[in-house]
Amino acid sequence: MQRLVGLFVGLCVVLGGFGVAAAQEDTMPPPKVLLVGREWVKPGKTGAVHEKSESAFVQAFAKAKWPTHYLAVSSLSGRSRVLFLAGYDSFDAWEKDYAAVMKNTALSSALDRALVADGELLSDFDQSILVYDEDESLRPNVDIAHMRYFEISLYHVKPGHHHDWEEIVKLVKAAYEKIPDVHWATYETAYSQQPSGTYVIFSAHKSAAEIDHLYSENKDFVTAMGEEGMKKLRELESAAIDSDQSNLFAFTPSMSYAPDEWVKADPEFWKPKMMSSGGMKKPAEKPAEKPAQ
């Protein structure tokens, strides 16, 4: 039970404002469709070696002045890996972006060359497509340009227990509505190697001190839930949750193609490490040829 409570406490300030395809300085709702490309980097190939390889993608999209952007985040826990996140308003918008990349021969050729070089550094790659669930999110709009970390949690719900999961979310949301500084955005896997019934919850943090503060609010959550509410939550968790995991990732500007608005909002963080401004990354490259997560 404490595991579930702790994760929800940590799941705040999420992906809101991460309107990657049309970023603005003001906060925005999370993208409706989110592509997540995962690269597992070989031992000894992380850091500057991988960043140099990834700069070829950034430079290619920058040269093409591509309108779609992406954010890279590097793992601070679990296996060494980098996630590339790209958002769209719809599957149709994603398809159109992919088709446009393929029609641009100079861009697609540059990406093919970058893929060959980058592939030498990787032990594996996969991709997932997630869809946003507004009803299961809480105060998701944030200023993503000033965030530094994502806590990303996966919950797998047992078959036949979707209603129990919905009840869990309702209870947790009701409690956290009484705690103003808690926010999160929930996605469900649409196409992925993860089993069906998997929910992905994103949390963005400005600093590690924020994480300390949020975990310290456990007692406020328990108070808001009340004894009966906690008992019901424990029962629902036992019935519905098959497995869960949570990992921490750091924003990586040198591998991201950040929108100009992010750079203007926080140039000290984004500009020195950016190779250039431009477009998408692997999630838009050749999605049909990559396996789902």
ROGU-835180 format. One record per residue (C-alpha): residue in three letters; x negated, y, z. Coordinates in steps of 0.2 Angstrom, whole numbers, padded with zeros to 4 digits, always signed. Example, Ala and Ser with C-alpha at 12.3 -4.5 7.8 and 13.67 -1.06 7.14 Angstrom:
2
Ala-0062-0022+0039/Ser-0068-0005+0036/
This chain:
293
Met+0000+0000+0000/Gln-0014+0012+0005/Arg-0022+0009-0012/Leu-0006+0015-0021/Val-0004+0030-0010/Gly-0022+0035-0012/Leu-0021+0034-0031/Phe-0006+0045-0032/Val-0014+0057-0020/Gly-0029+0058-0032/Leu-0018+0059-0048/Cys-0016+0078-0048/Val-0018+0092-0061/Val-0017+0081-0076/Leu-0020+0082-0094/Gly-0008+0097-0094/Gly-0014+0110-0105/Phe-0023+0096-0115/Gly-0013+0101-0131/Val-0029+0096-0141/Ala-0022+0099-0158/Ala-0016+0117-0154/Ala-0025+0122-0138/Gln-0022+0139-0130/Glu-0029+0148-0115/Asp-0013+0147-0107/Thr-0007+0130-0100/Met+0003+0119-0111/Pro+0012+0102-0109/Pro+0002+0086-0112/Pro+0002+0080-0130/Lys+0016+0068-0134/Val+0004+0055-0142/Leu-0013+0052-0136/Leu-0027+0043-0144/Val-0040+0036-0133/Gly-0056+0029-0141/Arg-0068+0020-0129/Glu-0086+0017-0132/Trp-0097+0006-0121/Val-0115+0011-0122/Lys-0129-0001-0121/Pro-0141+0000-0106/Gly-0154+0013-0109/Lys-0144+0022-0123/Thr-0134+0034-0112/Gly-0138+0052-0109/Ala-0147+0062-0122/Val-0149+0048-0134/His-0130+0045-0135/Glu-0127+0064-0135/Lys-0138+0067-0150/Ser-0129+0053-0159/Glu-0112+0060-0155/Ser-0118+0078-0161/Ala-0117+0071-0179/Phe-0098+0069-0177/Val-0096+0086-0169/Gln-0106+0095-0183/Ala-0097+0086-0197/Phe-0080+0092-0190/Ala-0087+0109-0187/Lys-0094+0111-0205/Ala-0077+0106-0211/Lys-0068+0118-0199/Trp-0057+0104-0194/Pro-0041+0110-0185/Thr-0039+0095-0173/His-0050+0094-0158/Tyr-0056+0081-0145/Leu-0062+0080-0128/Ala-0076+0067-0122/Val-0077+0061-0104/Ser-0091+0050-0097/Ser-0089+0037-0084/Leu-0095+0040-0066/Ser-0088+0023-0060/Gly-0086+0006-0068/Arg-0095+0001-0084/Ser-0105+0014-0093/Arg-0093+0021-0107/Val-0087+0037-0115/Leu-0069+0041-0119/Phe-0064+0052-0133/Leu-0046+0059-0131/Ala-0036+0067-0145/Gly-0018+0073-0144/Tyr-0004+0075-0157/Asp+0014+0081-0157/Ser+0019+0065-0165/Phe+0014+0049-0174/Asp+0018+0058-0190/Ala+0006+0072-0186/Trp-0008+0059-0182/Glu-0005+0050-0199/Lys-0006+0067-0208/Asp-0022+0071-0200/Tyr-0030+0054-0204/Ala-0025+0056-0222/Ala-0032+0073-0223/Val-0049+0067-0216/Met-0049+0053-0229/Lys-0046+0065-0243/Asn-0060+0076-0238/Thr-0075+0066-0246/Ala-0088+0077-0238/Leu-0081+0075-0221/Ser-0077+0056-0223/Ser-0095+0053-0229/Ala-0103+0062-0215/Leu-0092+0052-0203/Asp-0097+0036-0211/Arg-0116+0040-0209/Ala-0113+0045-0191/Leu-0104+0029-0187/Val-0119+0019-0193/Ala-0131+0028-0182/Asp-0119+0028-0167/Gly-0115+0010-0169/Glu-0133+0005-0165/Leu-0131+0012-0147/Leu-0114+0004-0143/Ser-0110-0014-0136/Asp-0091-0012-0140/Phe-0078+0000-0146/Asp-0059+0000-0145/Gln-0044+0012-0146/Ser-0027+0014-0138/Ile-0012+0024-0142/Leu-0002+0031-0128/Val+0014+0040-0127/Tyr+0018+0054-0114/Asp+0032+0051-0101/Glu+0038+0067-0095/Asp+0050+0060-0082/Glu+0036+0051-0073/Ser+0025+0066-0073/Leu+0024+0080-0060/Arg+0019+0098-0064/Pro+0008+0092-0078/Asn+0003+0109-0086/Val-0014+0115-0081/Asp-0029+0126-0087/Ile-0039+0111-0094/Ala-0053+0123-0100/His-0058+0125-0082/Met-0057+0107-0077/Arg-0073+0096-0074/Tyr-0066+0078-0070/Phe-0053+0066-0075/Glu-0047+0053-0063/Ile-0039+0040-0074/Ser-0028+0026-0066/Leu-0020+0011-0074/Tyr-0005+0002-0067/His+0001-0014-0074/Val+0019-0018-0070/Lys+0025-0036-0069/Pro+0037-0041-0083/Gly+0055-0038-0078/His+0051-0025-0064/His+0052-0009-0074/His+0066-0003-0064/Asp+0056-0006-0048/Trp+0042+0005-0056/Glu+0054+0019-0060/Glu+0060+0018-0041/Ile+0042+0019-0036/Val+0039+0035-0046/Lys+0055+0043-0040/Leu+0050+0040-0022/Val+0032+0047-0025/Lys+0038+0062-0035/Ala+0051+0067-0022/Ala+0038+0067-0008/Tyr+0025+0076-0018/Glu+0037+0089-0024/Lys+0035+0095-0006/Ile+0016+0097-0008/Pro+0013+0111-0021/Asp-0005+0107-0026/Val-0002+0090-0033/His+0001+0087-0051/Trp+0000+0072-0063/Ala+0004+0066-0081/Thr+0010+0049-0085/Tyr+0007+0039-0101/Glu+0013+0022-0107/Thr+0003+0011-0118/Ala+0011+0010-0135/Tyr-0003+0001-0145/Ser-0017-0007-0134/Gln-0026-0022-0129/Gln-0019-0019-0111/Pro-0003-0029-0108/Ser+0014-0021-0111/Gly+0020-0012-0096/Thr+0004-0003-0093/Tyr+0005+0015-0087/Val-0010+0027-0088/Ile-0010+0042-0076/Phe-0022+0056-0079/Ser-0028+0068-0066/Ala-0040+0083-0069/His-0050+0091-0056/Lys-0060+0107-0055/Ser-0073+0100-0043/Ala-0077+0085-0032/Ala-0071+0096-0017/Glu-0054+0095-0025/Ile-0054+0077-0024/Asp-0059+0077-0005/His-0045+0089-0002/Leu-0032+0079-0011/Tyr-0036+0063-0002/Ser-0035+0072+0014/Glu-0017+0076+0010/Asn-0012+0057+0013/Lys-0005+0062+0030/Asp+0006+0075+0021/Phe+0012+0062+0009/Val+0016+0049+0023/Thr+0026+0063+0032/Ala+0036+0068+0017/Met+0040+0050+0014/Gly+0046+0046+0031/Glu+0045+0028+0039/Glu+0059+0021+0029/Gly+0053+0028+0013/Met+0036+0021+0016/Lys+0043+0004+0020/Lys+0053+0004+0004/Leu+0038+0010-0006/Arg+0028-0005+0001/Glu+0041-0017-0004/Leu+0043-0010-0022/Glu+0024-0010-0024/Ser+0023-0028-0019/Ala+0037-0033-0031/Ala+0032-0023-0046/Ile+0013-0019-0047/Asp+0003-0033-0054/Ser-0013-0024-0054/Asp-0021-0007-0053/Gln-0037+0002-0055/Ser-0044+0020-0055/Asn-0060+0027-0062/Leu-0068+0044-0062/Phe-0074+0053-0078/Ala-0084+0069-0080/Phe-0080+0081-0095/Thr-0095+0080-0107/Pro-0095+0096-0118/Ser-0110+0091-0128/Met-0100+0076-0135/Ser-0083+0086-0136/Tyr-0076+0096-0150/Ala-0068+0110-0139/Pro-0056+0123-0146/Asp-0062+0140-0147/Glu-0050+0145-0133/Trp-0058+0133-0121/Val-0075+0141-0125/Lys-0069+0158-0123/Ala-0061+0154-0107/Asp-0077+0146-0099/Pro-0092+0149-0111/Glu-0105+0145-0097/Phe-0098+0127-0096/Trp-0093+0124-0114/Lys-0104+0134-0126/Pro-0122+0130-0121/Lys-0119+0111-0122/Met-0108+0111-0138/Met-0116+0107-0155/Ser-0103+0118-0164/Ser-0084+0120-0166/Gly-0074+0109-0178/Gly-0062+0095-0177/Met-0058+0077-0172/Lys-0068+0062-0167/Lys-0066+0043-0169/Pro-0048+0043-0164/Ala-0044+0051-0180/Glu-0058+0044-0191/Lys-0051+0027-0196/Pro-0038+0022-0184/Ala-0031+0008-0194/Glu-0048-0001-0194/Lys-0051-0001-0175/Pro-0043-0013-0163/Ala-0031-0006-0150/Gln-0037-0004-0132/
